[in-house]
Amino acid sequence: MTEKIAVLGAGSWGSVLANLLSENGHDVYLWSHNPEQVNILNDQHENPKYMKDFKYSTTLTATGDMEDAIKGASVVLIAIPTGGIREVSNKVGTILAKLNQTSLVLHATKGLEQVTYKRPSEILAEEIPAANRRGIVAITGPSHAEDVARKDLTAITAASADESHAKEVQVLFNNDYFRIYSNDDIVGAEFGSALKNIIAIGSGILSGMGYRDNAKAALITRGLNEIKRLGVAYGANPFTFSGLSGVGDLIVTATSVNSRNWRAGNQLGQGKSLDDVIEDMGMVIEGVYTTKAAYEMSQERHVEMPIIESIYKVLYENADVKVIINGLMQRHIRSERD
């Protein structure tokens, strides 16, 4: 059945998801705050800043009018960086209330809000009135926009406290190259998708310094243990971290040059300053901000996270990477189960 779907955020991930939904036969409106981007998407079916050399479906409609995108949409998907999700979700709530409309609200954001350290679904719940949302679903898992655009085989997770809403999302997205699994642990899914960006920065640092596969495997494995430890402290199901939004997302983000977090770490490992890396990237590096959030959350809950604490010191205290690595390797010996 064809549904009207509003996708808010025309970056690489938002635009590719919008294109997929359009090709699946839905009436998709892709919102962007950039008029030039809207015109190029509608006239040339391209998004050169984010997806070079990719042609979008001619049935996909871009718009700069958020209300026009949302009006009549059974589903609203927010796909923007964490730093803007509260402002955009507040506007969504205002528009839905004005229209007296109730929609299923999805997000594809991987991070934690600064200062409050709230997960995206918590922000959506605060900013969008309950009367105007049927449910909240997080879409997350191992997926580079570039690979989805090429129709590489992809499997991700739709997570919601009410799994029936996640199952609705499965029907919207599933096709012969893109498969979604449902999950009722939105807390774990959001923690996994946010914190893996930190480990990806660490993996990039190791590569930039010349370390090889053994080092990256150790970092990813022990890093996953820290992600799970913090997530469980905040109410997540530990089994979630063995799934697509946990180890799956961690693997793809911490091992690929398509990951901007990995690329940022790689430049840091080669000796560039964080300010230069941020300027060079030109896009939000979620892991930089999530590192600060995770470190302070671990301090609050007394959760031991030596790897994430070490990456925090590199990013925010200008610690010497070689000294940090030596300190990690010389820590007291312990059981793998710890």
N, C-alpha and C positions, 0 to 999 in steps of 0.2 A: 504494500500500500504506500502510495506517495504521501509524504508529509512535508510541511514547510519547516525548515530548520534554519535558525540563525546562528552563524558562527562569528564570534566577536574576537577579532585579532587576526590580521592578515600577514603574520610572519611566516616562517617556513612551515612550522607544524600546523598552525591554524589553517593556512591556505591549502595545504596538502590534504588535511582531513576534510575540508570543505569540498575540495575537488573529488575526493573519494565518494563522499555522500551524494554529490551531484551525479557522478557516474553510476551510482547505485539507483538512480532514478528519482531522487528527492528534489524538492524545490528549495534550493539553498541560496541564502543571502549571506554574503561575506562582508562584514563591516570592517572598515578601516578609518582612522582619523585623518589619514593623509589623502587629500583630494587627487593628487597626481597619481598615487598608487591605484586608487579606485579607477581612474580613467584608463590607465594602462591595462589593468585587469579586464575591464569591459571591452576596450577597443582592440587590444593586441593579445589578450588572454595570456599575459606574461606577468611575472613578479620578479624582475631582474635583480633587485637588491637581495632577495632571500633565496630564490630558486632559479639560478641562471640556466638558460637554455631549456626550460621546461614549459610546455604548452598546457594551459588549463582548459578544462571543458568549456565549450561555448555555451552550455546551459547554466553555468555558474554566474550568478549576478553579484557584482560588488557594489557596495553603497557606502556613503559617508553619513547616512542618516540612521542612527541606531534604532530609533523608534520604527522606522520603515522596515528594518531587518526583523525586529522582534514581533511586530504586529501580526497576529494570526499564526505565529510559530508554535508548534506543539513542543519543540525542543529548542533550548538555548544553550549553545556550547561556548564557553569562555576559554580562549586559548591565548593568554597573554602572560608576560612575566609576573612573578609574584608581587613585585613592587607596585604594580598598577591594579591588582585584582580587587582591592577594596573600593577604589574609586569607581571602577567599571561596574562592579556588582551592585554598588549603591545606585548607579544610574539605571541598571537593569531593574532593580526593585521598584524604583520610582516609575519607570515606564510601564511595567507590568501592572502596578497598582492603578495607574492612570487609565490603562486599557481595560481594567477589570478582567485581567487574563491570568490563567494559571498554566504554567509550562513546567516540563521536566528540565532541570538545570544540570548541565554537565560542565566539568572543567578538565582541562588538559595541562594544568600548571604544576610544575615540579619545584617546590621550594617551601620555605617558611617565612611568614611575615616578620620583618624586622621590628624590634622593640617588644611586640606582643608575643612573637614566636608561634602564632596560631597557624594551623594548617588551612589550606585553601577552602575546604568544605566548612570549616568553622566560620571563616569570614563570610562565605556565601549565606550561611544560616543567619548570621547577624544582620546582613545588609539587605536581604531579599525577604519580604514578609512571608510568613508561613502560608498565608492564604493565597499567595501567588506562585507557589512552587509545589509541584506534586512530589518532588524528591530531589536529592542531590547525588550525583554520581561522579566519581573520579575515574578518568581514563588514563591509564599509565602502563608502562611496561617497556620492554626492549624494542625501541623503534626510532630509527633515524628518518627524518622527513625525506631525505634524499633517496633512501632505499624504498620507502613506501611509494614515492613518485615513480620509481622504476618498476613497481609492482613486484618487488622482492617479497618472498613469503614472510609474513609477519604475524606474530601472535602476541596479544597484549591482554590487559585486565580491565574490566569495568567493575569498580567496587562501590558498593552502597550499603548503608545500614539496613536498607530494605532491598534484599537481593532481587526482588521482582522488578525493580527499576533498572538494575544492572542487566537483567535479561532482556528488557526492552531495547537497551542500547545494543546488545548483541545482534538483534534483528536488523537494526538500522545500518550497522557497519559491515557485517559479515559478507564476504564474497569469496571468490576463488583464490585470492592471494592475501586476504586480510581476515584474521580470525580473532574474535574476542572471547575470553573466558570470564564468567561472572565470579564475584567474590563478595562476601558480606562484611569483610574487615576493611573498612575505608581508612581506619586509623593506620593500620599496618601498611596498606598500599601507599598512602601519602608519605609516611615516614621513609619507606624504602625508596620511593621515587625522588625524594628530596635529598636524603643523606648520601645516596650513591654518587651525587655530583662532587661531594667532598673527596671521596676515595678516587674518583676520576682525576681530580687535580693532582693528588698524590702520585697516581700512576703516571701521569704526564711528566711530573717532576723527575721521577726515576728514569724514564726514557730519555729525557733531556740531558740527564747526567751520564747516560751511557749504560745504565743498568739494563739487564735483559729479562728474559721470560721468568726465570726463577724468582727474581725480586718482585715482579708484578704479580705473580701467582700468590706469593706470600702476603703481599699487601691486600689483594682483593679478598682472599680468604679470611684473614684476620680482620680486615675492615668490615666485612659482612657481619662478623661476630659482634662488632661494636654497634653497627646499625641496629641489629636485632636487640641488643641489650638496652639501647635507649628507647626503641619503639615499645618494647614490652613494659618498660618503666612507665610509659604513658598510655598503657592499655591495649596495645596491639597483640594479636595472636601470633605467637612465635612461628607457627607453620607458614604464615604469609611470606616470610622472608626467604623461604625455600622455593617460592614460586616466581612468576613472571615479573611482578612488581618489586621483587627482592633481588635474588641472585641473577635473574634474567636481565633486568635493567642495569644492574651493576656491571655485568660482563660486557654488554654492548657499549656502555658509556666509558668504561675504564680501559678499553682496548682499541678504540677506533679513532682515527684522525677526524672523523665526522663530528666527534664530540667537542664542542667548544670548551668544555671544562678540561678535557684531556689536552687540547691544544694550548690552553692557558697555562696548565701545569708544565707542559713541555717547554714553553718559552721561559718560564721561571727556572726550570732546571738548567737551561742554557745560560742563565745569568741575568736575564732581563728583570727590571723592576716591576712590581705589581702595577704601578700607575701606567707604565709603558705598555704592559700587556693588555690592560683594560682599554686603553686608547687604540691599540692596534686591532683588537677584536671587533670593535664597532657594534657589538651586540651584548646583551646582558649575559654575564657569566654567573649563573645562579649559585654555583657552588661556593663562590667567594663569600657571599652574604649568608648562605646556609651554614658555612663553617662557624661563623660567629654565633649564630643562633644555637647550633648543636652544642658547641662548647659551653655556652652559658647555661643551656638546659641540663647538660650533664653535671655541671657544678651544683645546680639547684637540687637535682635528684640524687646526687652523690653516686653517679654512674661512672665507672672507670672506663675511659676511652683514650688510651695513650696515642693511637695513630691520629685520631681527629684532633686531639689536643696538640700534637706535634705540628699538624698542618696549620692549625690556628696560629701557633707561634711563628711559623714561617710567614704567613700572610699578614698578621697584625702586629707582630713584635719584631719583625725583621731578623728572625733567628737564622743562624747559619745552617743551611740544609745538611751539610756534612756532619756537623756536630749533632744535629737532631737525629739523623739516621744512626749514627754511632750510639747515641743514647738509647734508641729503641732496641738495637741489637744487643746491648749490654744489660738490658733489664733483667731482674731476677728470674730464674727459670721457674716454669710453672706447668700445670697440666693444660692440654689442649682444650679441655672442657671448660676452663675458666674464661 
